[in-house]
Amino acid sequence: MTERAPMAERIMEAADRLFYQKGIRAVGVDAVAAEAGISKRSLYDTFPSKDALVAAYLRQRIQPFPASDLPPASQVLALFDQLFMRFAIGDFRGCPFVNAVTELAEDCDAARAIALDYKNERRRHIAGLLTQAGASNPDTLASQVTLLIEGAIASMQVRQDPTVATQAREAATVLMRAAGATVSP
């Protein structure tokens, strides 16, 4: 571990908490530095710009898909169960990737690229699971399932009702069965 790693970790923890809770535009590097207990200069020694800090924040938000012994279709449906659990915690502020692209608008080439890579990778993963589950046209179905996930996230932000994830899961089940995927009852 390098000498800067503990400082970088403190900065990232502070940035993650503040950017997600308050928004990227609303939080300046001064606030991140103060939250991390360091000077602004130390922050800039670790991350040369706020853009670099935002990119690092988004990259750390990318979580690999956990290994699972569940059947492929059940793994897809489990994504909705995970959303429900995340929504039910009560501190959900939306998808950090969509939030970043929305907040930063045209000033977000790096953020947009990271968000697009993340969303594309998630769709490819779902398509792979749907292929294994025997779905016809798994790429199209993966796009539809992904839209259900994104719709549940957007609906949660407006309605503040965790059951939107359950409703989206039910719709995904219908689509998957209609596409011939093997879905456990």
Rosetta blueprint (number, residue, H / E / L):
1 M L
2 T L
3 E L
4 R L
5 A H
6 P H
7 M H
8 A H
9 E H
10 R H
11 I H
12 M H
13 E H
14 A H
15 A H
16 D H
17 R H
18 L H
19 F H
20 Y H
21 Q H
22 K H
23 G L
24 I L
25 R L
26 A L
27 V L
28 G L
29 V H
30 D H
31 A H
32 V H
33 A H
34 A H
35 E H
36 A H
37 G L
38 I L
39 S L
40 K H
41 R H
42 S H
43 L H
44 Y H
45 D H
46 T H
47 F L
48 P L
49 S L
50 K H
51 D H
52 A H
53 L H
54 V H
55 A H
56 A H
57 Y H
58 L H
59 R H
60 Q H
61 R H
62 I L
63 Q L
64 P L
65 F L
66 P L
67 A L
68 S L
69 D L
70 L L
71 P L
72 P H
73 A H
74 S H
75 Q H
76 V H
77 L H
78 A H
79 L H
80 F H
81 D H
82 Q H
83 L H
84 F H
85 M H
86 R H
87 F H
88 A H
89 I H
90 G L
91 D L
92 F L
93 R L
94 G L
95 C L
96 P H
97 F H
98 V H
99 N H
100 A H
101 V H
102 T H
103 E H
104 L H
105 A H
106 E H
107 D H
108 C L
109 D H
110 A H
111 A H
112 R H
113 A H
114 I H
115 A H
116 L H
117 D H
118 Y H
119 K H
120 N H
121 E H
122 R H
123 R H
124 R H
125 H H
126 I H
127 A H
128 G H
129 L H
130 L H
131 T H
132 Q H
133 A L
134 G L
135 A L
136 S L
137 N L
138 P H
139 D H
140 T H
141 L H
142 A H
143 S H
144 Q H
145 V H
146 T H
147 L H
148 L H
149 I H
150 E H
151 G H
152 A H
153 I H
154 A H
155 S H
156 M H
157 Q H
158 V H
159 R H
160 Q L
161 D L
162 P L
163 T H
164 V H
165 A H
166 T H
167 Q H
168 A H
169 R H
170 E H
171 A H
172 A H
173 T H
174 V H
175 L H
176 M H
177 R H
178 A H
179 A L
180 G L
181 A L
182 T L
183 V L
184 S L
185 P L
